[in-house]
Amino acid sequence: MPRVTRGNKKLLRRKKILKLAKGYFGAKRKNYRSAKESVEKALTYSYRDRRNRKRDFRKLWNIRIGAAVRKYDINYSKFIYGLKKADITLNRKILSNMAITEPDSFKEIVGKAKTYI
């Protein structure tokens, strides 16, 4: 059986990994093995954190809404319950943004939610 030299394919594969490792510090950028390990780990983290980002933002919105409704003597869970009863369908992202940028409109929404508690 003839011997196969990997020539071009091997070079291209290594080049791809080293290109992905651009900007890493020291050997992680220059040595293929170190670069490969670092790139693999980085890609794993990026995959995982694309999912975690969604959780983190929802947590942030909940905290912001909770802080905003405490000014009006109501807690977060009662506020959300009141919104559901009042049939107001605004998502947490919008509510959080409203609490920061449009406090007057947010105050009205809190008032409506309070009537249903």
C-alpha positions, -999 to +999 in steps of 0.1 A: +000+000+000+015+034-010+024+059+017+002+090+019+018+123+025-007+147+040+010+178+024-015+205+017-044+192+038-022+191+070-009+226+063-044+240+057-058+224+088-030+238+110-033+272+093-070+273+101-064+266+138-035+292+140-057+318+124-084+312+150-057+316+177-047+350+165-045+374+194-037+348+220-007+352+243+026+335+237+027+299+228-010+297+226-007+317+194+024+301+179+025+264+188+000+243+170-008+220+199-013+248+224-033+268+199-055+238+191-063+233+229-069+270+234-092+273+204-111+242+213-117+255+248-126+290+235-152+275+211-167+254+239-170+285+261-186+306+233-211+278+225-221+275+262-222+313+268-244+320+239-270+301+259-260+316+292-263+351+278-301+347+275-303+337+312-281+366+323-301+392+305-334+379+319-319+380+354-308+416+348-342+426+335-359+411+366-335+429+389-342+462+372-379+458+372-378+448+409-358+478+418-381+501+398-414+488+414-400+490+449-403+528+446-441+523+444-444+500+475-448+468+456-425+438+451-416+422+418-437+390+421-469+410+430-462+433+401-459+405+376-491+389+391-509+422+387-498+425+351-511+391+343-544+398+360-547+432+342-540+413+309-510+435+301-486+415+279-453+433+280-422+413+282-395+418+308-371+434+284-396+462+275-406+467+311-370+470+322-363+495+294-394+515+302-385+517+339-352+534+329-362+556+300-399+563+305-406+564+343-440+582+338-454+554+316-439+528+339-457+544+368-490+541+350-484+504+343-475+499+380-507+517+390-528+494+367-511+463+381-517+475+417-554+477+412-556+439+404-536+428+435 
